[in-house]
Structures are given as C-alpha cells and as structure tokens.
Amino acid sequence: MGRSLPSWDVPFAAESLPKEHLPLLMAVGTGMTDRIRFLEYFEEHAAEHHEGTYLLGLAHLQCDMPFGALLILSGLVDERPEHVPVRADLATALVHAGRLEAARAALEQATEILQRRGDGLSARWLREVGERVAWIERAVELRALERKFLELRAAAWAEIPAEGVPSETLLLQAQTLCALGELDGDPEPLWEAARIVVEVLAAAPGRIAALEMLVRITRSGLPMSAQRAALDGLRQLDPGSPALKEARAATLEERTLRRREGESEWHVVRGDIEHGDEETRRYAAARIRRRAMCGDYRSPFLATWISVNSPAKQGEPSGRVDWADQVKVLRGLSEEAAQEPDMAPADLLVIATCLARCGLRTEALGHARRCARQTEDPQTASRAEAFMEGLDDTTG
C-alpha cells in the first residue's frame, strides 16, 4: 500500500503574502547550495519584516525540512490564532513530519475559524481544508490497515519452523518485518529483520539480495557501524548495486541542511517528552532511540540515549540490565559517537560526563578532548578543560 505524501500547495494562500517575495519562495526548493542561500535570505528578512517569520517557515517547507517549518509555524499560530493560512501550512508541515493526528487537529481548528466567518473567501478555503482533512483520514485508515496486514503476515512467518527454511522464505520474513518497522519508526522489527538476514548471509555470504536488504535495514534502524559493514560487503560483491547509490555519502550542503533539520526535530521531540501525555512520551523515547542509531543528525539523540543508558552511580545498572551488559552498551554507543562526524561539542561533553560517571574514563576523556578541540564557544571549551582536569584528579 502506498504512503506517498500529498502535493498540497505551499503556501496555502499565496494571496495573503507580499507579492514581491513569492517568486523567490517558489524557487527555494532547487539545488542544495541555493536552499542554504535562500534560507539565509529569509532568516535575515524574518528579523526585519512582519511577514518574514511566516516566509521563513514556508521556506523550510519548500526545502523539505518539515520539523524546522513546524517549529516556526507553531509559534506563529500561538501569536496569530485566527490566521487560517498559517494553520493550514502548519498542518502540511505536520503531515510531512509524520504527525497526521496533529495535522488533522490543526485543520479542524481552521475549519471552526472559517465557519465563524462565513464570507466568500472562507467558503473556498473551507472546501480546500475539507479536502485535506479527508486525505488525512484516508491516510490514517490506510496506515492502520497496512499495520494490521503486516502484523498478521509477520505472525504467519513466525509460525514457520526455523530449521530447514529456504533462504528465500527467510528474506520474505525479513522484508515484512522491515516494512513494519519503517511504517511506525519502530526499531524492534528492524532489528529482528537484521538478525534473520545475518543468518541468511552466514549460510550464503555472497547473497546480493540479502546484502542489499541488510543495507536497507541498517539505514532505517541499526547503528552506523553495522551500516558501514553492510556497505563494505556490498561494494566488494556488487559495486553497481542501486542500494549503494541510495546510501551514498551526503555532500557538505546536504549535511548542513540535515543538521539544521535534525536540530529542529530534536526540539520537537524534547517538547513531546516534556509536555506530552504517556503515549506521546513513549513514542518520543522510541524516536530518540532510533535517531541515536541512524538519524541524519544524531548528536543530541545520541547524547540523550547515552544518558538514559548510564546509571546514576557506577555499578548500579539502570532497570533490569546487568552492569556488564550496561557497560558493553555504553561502549558501543561511545564508539558510535566517536565515529559520527557531526557531533555538537556540547553533546560530546554530556556524553563524556555520563561515561565518566560509569567508570569509562578513557572513552570520556576522548569525547572531552574532541569537544575542546572542536568548540568555538569559550565557555564550552572552559567546561571541557575543567572536566578533563577533574577527571585526572579523580583517577590519579
């Protein structure tokens, strides 16, 4: 079943914006270098003009950066609660961020505003908003049906005895689990799919289809170290594989934009943790876990996940996890952070503090040194130096 995103017009109501900025806004979604340049222009404009903040939010939408747009437009909705176009464009950002229920709520609020007005323009906007609500309702229904179908199919595969199962059957089982994990951003089915594919590769190391599937799984929910190993194996056996092209290294411009969008996503997820209900917080925690492993910008997610996995005192495991297992997990996460090129210095210092608390001095020292070396903030550099001096004092 398809889950393609809607091609809704952005902005929702071009007539509500200054005409001199519309041509530039429509050109924002071109090459990566142009996107950066256009975003910088609209950031400057936002500081100088009343409509500038709205245009900046729309520019993020045009650049396929829905979390950046979501942060900006949700702030505008609080300031201008009766402004229907802002609510409609916020709903578009929410849809592209995978938050269908919140998008429907935004559009329903827009509907209530338009019904109170009752003028000619409101009638046209009501039809357009109604079409978007209908699309979301169909998408929610289709997602529920797809989830049920995949869950039943995964359960059916699981009933098949493990011994003597053909590799083709195992790969179909892994494919189902992979689709289920990608549907809701849940890493657990992805990890089970990876286990199955690794089992197939152990019996047939040169199986191209299995390697390509492993690359897909690692990009969706496994640590970057696992992704690199899968890519290396595929390069040796099939250098022309389409999976390699899809997994190519990002350009500097792409990394810049992904970092900005990742930072925006982190702010949104942190808000879910701080202000959401129990279900929202549970989903946010799962998202942090997954983004720590394979997100486009992992820095704050990795720092948070390491904090979650580091107990308050050395020797005290968190939850029911054995201390030795806890240390192994932390060392693995530390290695992930060490190999991640886009770690923020402040996050490196958070990681160093957590690791030091658990007795992992060597790893903590490495992250603190990297923080001091990379930061341009004198206060962060001073904190890193003080941390390293304190670490030396406590260890001898």
C-alpha positions in Angstrom: 0.0 0.0 0.0 1.3 3.4 -0.9 2.1 6.1 1.7 3.1 8.9 -0.6 2.8 12.4 0.8 0.3 14.9 -0.6 1.3 17.6 -3.1 -0.6 20.3 -1.3 0.1 23.9 -2.4 2.6 25.8 -0.3 1.7 28.4 0.7 -1.9 27.6 1.3 -3.0 31.1 0.4 -0.4 32.9 -1.7 -2.7 36.0 -1.8 -2.1 36.6 1.9 1.7 37.1 1.3 3.7 40.0 -0.1 3.9 39.6 -3.9 7.5 40.6 -4.1 8.6 37.5 -2.2 6.6 34.8 -3.9 8.9 34.2 -6.9 11.9 33.7 -4.6 9.8 31.5 -2.2 8.7 29.3 -5.1 12.4 28.9 -6.2 13.6 27.8 -2.8 13.4 24.1 -3.4 16.1 24.0 -6.1 19.7 22.8 -5.5 21.3 22.4 -2.1 23.5 25.4 -2.3 20.6 27.6 -3.3 18.5 26.2 -0.5 21.1 27.3 2.0 21.3 30.7 0.4 17.6 31.2 0.3 17.1 30.1 3.9 19.8 32.7 5.0 17.9 35.4 3.0 14.6 34.6 4.7 16.2 34.4 8.1 17.5 38.0 7.6 14.1 39.0 6.3 12.4 37.5 9.3 14.3 39.8 11.6 13.3 42.9 9.6 9.7 42.4 8.4 6.4 41.5 9.9 5.7 38.6 7.5 9.3 37.4 7.5 8.8 34.7 10.1 5.9 33.2 8.1 8.0 33.3 4.9 10.9 31.6 6.8 8.6 28.8 7.9 7.3 28.3 4.3 10.9 28.3 3.0 11.7 25.4 5.4 8.7 23.5 4.0 9.9 24.2 0.4 13.3 22.8 1.4 11.8 19.5 2.7 12.6 20.5 6.3 9.2 19.9 7.9 10.4 20.0 11.5 12.0 23.4 11.0 8.8 24.6 9.5 6.8 23.0 12.3 8.7 24.9 15.0 8.3 28.2 13.2 4.7 27.9 12.2 3.5 26.5 15.5 5.0 29.6 17.2 3.1 31.8 14.7 -0.2 30.0 15.4 0.2 30.9 19.1 0.8 34.5 18.1 -2.0 34.7 15.5 -4.6 32.1 16.4 -7.2 33.4 13.9 -4.8 33.3 10.9 -6.1 30.3 8.8 -3.3 30.1 6.2 -0.7 29.7 8.9 -2.7 26.8 10.5 -3.2 25.2 7.1 0.6 25.4 6.3 1.4 24.1 9.8 -0.8 21.1 9.0 1.2 20.5 5.9 4.4 20.5 8.0 2.9 18.1 10.5 1.9 15.7 7.7 5.4 15.7 6.3 6.8 15.2 9.8 4.6 12.1 10.1 2.2 13.6 12.6 -1.2 13.0 11.0 -3.4 13.3 14.0 -1.9 16.7 15.0 -2.3 17.8 11.4 -6.0 16.9 11.4 -6.5 18.8 14.7 -4.8 21.9 13.1 -7.1 21.7 10.1 -10.2 21.1 12.3 -9.4 24.3 14.2 -9.0 26.2 10.9 -12.4 24.8 9.9 -14.0 26.2 13.1 -12.5 29.7 12.4 -13.7 29.7 8.8 -17.2 28.6 9.8 -17.5 31.5 12.2 -16.5 34.0 9.4 -18.9 32.8 6.7 -17.7 35.0 3.9 -16.9 34.1 0.2 -13.2 33.5 0.7 -14.0 31.4 3.8 -16.2 29.2 1.7 -13.4 28.5 -0.8 -10.9 27.9 1.9 -13.4 25.6 3.7 -13.5 23.3 0.6 -9.7 23.2 0.4 -9.3 22.5 4.1 -12.0 19.8 3.9 -10.2 18.1 1.1 -7.0 18.0 3.2 -8.9 16.6 6.2 -10.3 13.9 4.0 -6.9 13.0 2.7 -5.5 12.7 6.3 -8.5 10.5 7.3 -7.8 8.1 4.4 -4.1 8.1 5.2 -4.8 7.2 8.9 -7.2 4.5 7.8 -4.7 3.0 5.2 -1.9 3.1 7.7 -3.9 1.2 10.3 -4.9 -1.4 7.6 -1.3 -1.7 6.4 -0.1 -2.1 10.0 -2.7 -4.9 10.6 -1.7 -6.6 7.4 2.0 -6.6 8.2 1.4 -7.7 11.8 -0.6 -10.7 10.6 1.9 -11.5 7.9 4.8 -11.3 10.4 2.9 -13.6 12.8 2.3 -16.1 10.0 6.0 -16.1 9.1 6.9 -16.6 12.7 4.8 -19.8 12.9 7.1 -21.5 10.3 9.6 -23.8 11.9 13.1 -22.3 11.8 15.0 -25.4 10.8 15.3 -26.1 7.1 13.6 -22.9 6.0 14.7 -21.8 2.5 16.7 -18.6 2.4 14.0 -17.0 0.1 11.4 -17.6 2.8 13.6 -16.0 5.4 14.2 -13.0 3.3 10.5 -12.6 2.8 10.0 -12.7 6.5 12.7 -10.1 7.0 11.1 -7.9 4.3 7.8 -8.0 6.2 9.5 -7.1 9.5 11.4 -4.3 7.7 8.2 -2.8 6.3 6.6 -3.0 9.7 9.5 -1.2 11.4 9.6 1.5 8.8 5.9 2.1 8.9 5.9 3.4 12.6 9.6 4.1 13.0 9.9 1.2 15.4 13.4 -0.3 15.6 12.4 -3.6 17.2 11.1 -5.3 14.0 14.1 -3.9 12.1 16.5 -5.5 14.5 14.7 -8.8 14.2 14.8 -8.5 10.4 18.6 -7.8 10.6 19.1 -10.9 12.7 17.3 -13.0 10.0 19.3 -11.5 7.2 22.6 -12.1 9.0 21.5 -15.7 9.4 21.0 -16.0 5.7 24.3 -14.4 5.0 26.1 -16.8 7.3 24.9 -19.6 5.2 25.4 -17.8 1.8 27.9 -14.9 2.3 27.7 -13.8 -1.3 23.9 -13.4 -1.5 23.5 -10.0 -3.1 19.7 -9.7 -2.3 20.4 -10.3 1.4 23.2 -7.8 1.5 21.0 -5.2 -0.2 18.3 -5.8 2.3 20.7 -5.5 5.1 21.8 -2.1 3.8 18.2 -1.0 3.7 17.6 -2.2 7.3 20.8 -0.6 8.7 19.8 2.7 7.1 16.5 2.5 8.8 17.2 1.3 12.3 20.7 -0.1 13.1 23.9 1.5 14.3 26.1 3.3 11.7 28.9 0.7 12.3 26.5 -2.0 11.1 25.6 0.1 8.1 29.2 0.6 7.2 30.0 -3.1 7.4 27.0 -4.0 5.2 28.0 -1.3 2.6 31.6 -2.6 2.5 30.4 -6.1 1.8 28.1 -5.0 -0.9 30.8 -2.8 -2.6 33.0 -5.9 -2.9 30.4 -8.1 -4.4 28.3 -5.7 -6.5 29.8 -2.2 -6.9 26.9 -1.2 -9.2 24.2 -2.1 -6.8 21.3 0.5 -6.6 21.5 0.2 -2.8 24.9 1.7 -2.9 23.8 4.7 -4.8 20.9 5.3 -2.4 23.3 5.1 0.5 25.9 7.5 -0.9 27.7 9.9 1.4 26.0 13.2 1.8 27.5 16.4 0.4 28.6 19.2 2.7 25.5 21.1 1.7 23.2 18.1 2.4 24.9 17.6 5.8 24.4 21.3 6.7 20.7 21.1 5.9 20.3 17.7 7.6 22.0 19.1 10.7 19.6 22.0 10.9 16.6 19.8 10.4 17.9 17.3 12.9 18.2 20.0 15.5 14.7 21.1 14.8 13.4 17.5 15.1 15.2 17.3 18.5 13.5 20.4 19.8 10.1 18.9 18.8 10.8 15.5 20.3 12.1 17.1 23.5 8.8 19.1 23.7 7.0 15.8 23.4 9.0 14.4 26.3 8.4 17.5 28.5 4.7 18.2 27.7 3.2 15.1 26.0 0.9 12.5 27.5 2.1 9.0 28.3 1.6 7.7 24.8 3.4 10.7 23.3 6.3 10.3 25.6 6.6 6.6 24.8 6.7 7.3 21.1 9.2 10.2 21.6 11.5 7.9 23.6 11.4 5.3 20.8 12.2 8.0 18.3 15.2 9.2 20.4 16.5 5.6 20.4 16.1 5.1 16.7 17.6 8.5 15.8 20.5 7.9 18.0 21.3 4.9 15.9 20.6 6.0 12.3 19.3 9.6 12.1 20.5 12.2 9.6 21.8 14.2 12.6 22.4 12.0 15.6 24.2 14.3 18.0 21.5 15.3 20.6 19.8 12.0 20.2 23.0 10.0 20.9 23.8 12.2 23.9 20.3 11.6 25.4 20.3 7.9 24.7 23.7 7.5 26.4 22.3 9.5 29.4 19.4 7.1 29.5 21.7 4.1 29.5 24.1 5.4 32.1 23.1 4.7 35.7 23.3 7.3 38.4 26.2 5.5 40.1 29.0 3.3 38.9 28.0 -0.3 39.4 24.3 0.4 39.5 22.5 -0.9 36.4 19.5 1.0 35.1 16.3 -1.1 35.1 17.0 -4.8 34.9 20.1 -4.7 32.8 23.2 -6.4 34.2 26.1 -4.0 34.9 28.5 -5.8 32.5 25.9 -5.6 29.7 25.3 -1.9 30.6 29.0 -1.2 30.1 29.0 -3.0 26.8 26.1 -1.0 25.6 27.7 2.3 26.7 31.0 1.4 25.0 29.1 0.6 21.8 27.3 4.0 21.9 30.5 5.7 22.7 32.1 4.2 19.6 29.1 5.4 17.6 29.5 8.9 18.9 33.3 8.8 18.2 32.7 7.8 14.5 29.8 10.4 13.9 31.3 13.4 12.1 28.6 15.9 13.1 28.6 15.7 16.9 28.0 19.0 18.6 30.7 19.9 21.1 28.1 20.5 23.9 26.7 17.0 23.3 30.2 15.5 23.4 30.6 17.0 26.9 27.3 15.5 28.0 28.5 12.1 26.7 31.9 12.4 28.4 30.2 13.2 31.8 27.9 10.2 31.5 30.7 7.8 30.6 32.9 9.1 33.4 30.1 8.6 35.9 30.1 4.9 34.8 33.9 4.5 35.1 34.7 4.6 31.4 37.5 7.1 31.8 39.3 6.5 28.5 36.2 7.0 26.4 35.1 10.0 28.5 38.5 11.7 28.0 38.3 11.1 24.3 35.0 12.8 23.9 36.0 15.7 26.2 39.2 16.3 24.1 37.2 16.3 20.9 34.8 18.8 22.5 37.6 21.2 23.5 39.2 20.8 20.1 36.0 21.5 18.0 34.1 24.1 20.0 34.1 27.7 19.1 32.4 28.7 22.3 34.9 29.8 25.1 32.5 28.7 27.9 32.1 25.2 26.4 35.9 25.0 25.9 36.5 26.0 29.5 34.0 23.4 30.8 35.7 20.7 28.8 39.1 21.7 30.1 37.8 21.7 33.7 36.2 18.3 33.1 39.5 16.8 31.9 41.4 18.3 34.8 38.8 16.9 37.2 39.0 13.5 35.6 42.7 13.5 36.0 42.4 14.4 39.7 39.9 11.7 40.5 41.8 8.9 38.7 45.2 9.7 39.7 
